[in-house]
């Protein structure tokens, strides 16, 4: 594997790969302004959020966070829900005294404010953490739960708008500028805000399928 969810930015910067895909939440120190995408209650659908992120980028809302890259597609992943193993779960107050995996400061603050203990685990480590009892649950969208088979180790789900996450398809500025004008035009014909909106529509369908499966 040439890149993963943690090193995707470095792999593009080092020219190991020329087009990268990843979620900025896994590199929060590098993309601090994009953490706005993790706030709860902000968007209702991935389509809506993806179009909004692209518009924000065009307006300069992310400042220097994305200065060294050429974004091609933005996607706002669906709002996360709370998934636990055992115990009652009908409101956020039910996290009191429980260890909950979170992927960002907003979710961690919510858990802490309701008496829980926020934990930080790599997405690929969450299955084992919950299975072994190191964590009691996770705040994650259903696409992530299904994709990493976390429904096998959780049995109770509180559907609530607990914050999303921003995904990004991009190239390095140097690689982008080295392309011919025709090549750049061909790529952007399937990218930009229209492409981001379409990407969001796809993610909404994925989320619906994942919820139906679980």
C-alpha positions in Angstrom: 0.0 0.0 0.0 1.5 3.3 -1.1 -0.6 5.5 1.2 -3.1 5.2 4.1 -5.5 7.5 6.0 -2.7 8.9 8.1 0.1 9.5 5.6 -1.8 10.4 2.5 -0.7 14.1 2.5 3.0 13.3 3.0 2.8 10.7 0.2 1.5 13.4 -2.2 4.0 16.0 -1.0 6.8 13.5 -1.5 5.6 12.6 -4.9 5.1 8.9 -4.0 1.6 9.3 -5.4 0.3 12.0 -7.6 -3.3 12.2 -6.5 -4.3 11.6 -2.9 -7.5 11.0 -1.0 -8.0 11.3 2.7 -9.8 12.9 5.6 -8.4 16.0 7.2 -9.6 14.9 10.6 -6.7 12.4 10.7 -4.2 15.3 10.3 -5.9 18.0 12.6 -2.7 19.9 13.2 -2.1 20.3 9.5 -5.6 21.3 8.6 -7.0 23.2 11.7 -9.5 25.4 9.8 -11.1 22.4 8.2 -12.2 21.2 11.7 -15.3 23.4 11.1 -16.5 20.3 9.2 -16.6 18.3 12.5 -19.0 20.6 14.3 -22.4 19.1 15.1 -25.7 20.2 13.6 -24.0 22.0 10.7 -25.4 20.2 7.7 -28.2 17.7 6.9 -26.6 15.8 4.0 -23.2 15.1 2.6 -24.3 16.6 -0.7 -25.1 19.9 1.1 -21.9 19.8 3.1 -19.7 19.0 0.2 -21.0 21.9 -1.9 -20.5 24.2 1.1 -16.9 23.1 1.7 -16.1 23.8 -1.9 -17.7 27.2 -1.7 -15.8 28.0 1.5 -12.5 27.0 -0.2 -13.3 29.3 -3.1 -14.0 32.1 -0.6 -10.6 31.6 1.1 -12.1 30.3 4.4 -9.4 27.7 4.9 -6.6 30.2 4.7 -3.1 28.6 4.4 -4.3 25.1 5.3 -4.6 24.1 1.6 -2.0 26.5 0.2 0.4 23.8 -0.9 -2.1 21.6 -2.7 -4.6 21.7 -5.5 -7.9 20.5 -4.2 -10.0 18.5 -6.8 -13.0 17.3 -4.8 -14.3 18.1 -1.4 -16.7 15.8 0.5 -18.4 16.3 3.9 -19.0 12.9 5.4 -22.4 12.5 7.1 -23.0 13.5 10.7 -21.7 11.0 13.1 -23.9 9.0 15.5 -23.1 7.2 18.8 -22.5 3.5 18.7 -21.9 1.5 21.9 -21.5 -2.1 23.1 -24.0 -2.9 25.8 -25.9 -0.6 28.2 -28.8 1.8 27.8 -28.5 4.4 25.1 -31.3 6.8 24.5 -29.6 10.2 25.0 -26.1 11.7 25.2 -26.4 11.6 29.0 -26.0 7.8 28.7 -22.3 8.2 28.0 -21.7 9.1 31.6 -18.9 6.9 33.0 -18.3 5.3 29.7 -15.2 5.4 27.4 -16.1 6.7 24.0 -13.8 7.0 21.0 -13.8 10.4 19.3 -12.0 11.7 16.3 -12.0 15.4 16.9 -12.1 18.1 19.6 -15.8 18.9 19.2 -16.9 15.2 19.7 -14.4 14.9 22.6 -15.9 18.0 24.3 -19.5 16.6 23.9 -18.5 13.3 25.5 -16.7 15.0 28.4 -19.5 17.5 29.0 -21.9 14.5 29.4 -19.7 12.7 31.9 -17.9 10.3 29.6 -14.2 9.8 28.9 -13.2 10.6 25.3 -10.6 8.3 23.8 -8.4 8.6 20.7 -8.0 5.5 18.6 -6.9 5.2 15.0 -9.9 4.2 12.9 -8.3 0.8 12.1 -7.8 0.2 15.8 -11.4 0.8 16.9 -12.7 -2.7 16.3 -10.2 -4.3 18.6 -10.5 -1.5 21.2 -14.3 -2.0 21.5 -14.0 -5.8 21.3 -11.5 -6.0 24.1 -13.3 -3.5 26.3 -10.7 -0.7 26.1 -13.5 1.4 24.7 -17.3 1.2 25.2 -18.2 2.8 21.9 -17.4 5.3 19.2 -18.8 8.4 17.6 -18.7 7.8 13.9 -20.9 7.9 10.8 -22.6 4.8 9.6 -20.3 4.6 6.5 -17.3 4.2 8.9 -19.2 1.7 11.1 -20.0 -0.5 8.2 -16.7 0.0 6.4 -14.7 -1.1 9.4 -17.3 -3.7 10.5 -17.8 -2.0 13.9 -21.4 -3.2 13.8 -20.0 -6.6 14.8 -18.7 -5.2 18.1 -21.5 -2.6 18.9 -25.2 -3.3 19.4 -26.8 0.0 20.3 -26.9 3.1 18.1 -28.0 6.6 18.9 -28.7 8.5 15.7 -27.9 12.1 16.2 -26.1 14.9 14.3 -22.8 14.7 16.3 -20.5 16.2 13.7 -19.1 15.3 10.3 -15.7 15.2 8.7 -14.0 16.6 5.6 -12.6 14.4 2.9 -10.4 15.7 0.1 -9.1 14.5 -3.3 -6.0 16.6 -4.3 -2.7 17.0 -6.0 0.4 18.8 -5.1 0.7 22.3 -6.6 3.9 21.4 -8.4 2.4 18.3 -10.0 -0.8 20.2 -10.9 1.2 23.1 -12.5 3.3 20.6 -14.5 0.2 19.4 -16.3 -0.8 20.7 -19.7 -3.8 23.1 -19.8 -5.8 20.5 -21.6 -5.1 17.9 -18.9 -6.1 20.4 -16.1 -9.3 21.2 -17.9 -10.1 17.6 -18.4 -9.6 16.9 -14.6 -11.6 20.0 -13.5 -14.5 19.0 -15.8 -15.2 16.2 -13.3 -14.0 18.1 -10.2 -14.7 21.4 -8.5 -18.0 22.3 -6.8 -20.2 20.3 -9.2 -18.0 17.2 -8.8 -18.0 17.7 -5.0 -21.8 17.9 -4.9 -22.0 14.7 -6.9 -19.5 13.0 -4.6 -21.6 14.1 -1.6 -24.7 12.5 -3.3 -22.7 9.2 -3.6 -21.8 9.4 0.1 -25.4 10.0 1.1 -26.4 6.8 -0.7 -23.6 4.9 1.0 -24.7 6.2 4.4 -28.3 5.2 3.7 -27.2 1.7 2.6 -25.0 1.3 5.7 -27.8 2.3 8.1 -30.1 -0.1 6.4 -27.6 -2.9 6.8 -27.0 -2.2 10.5 
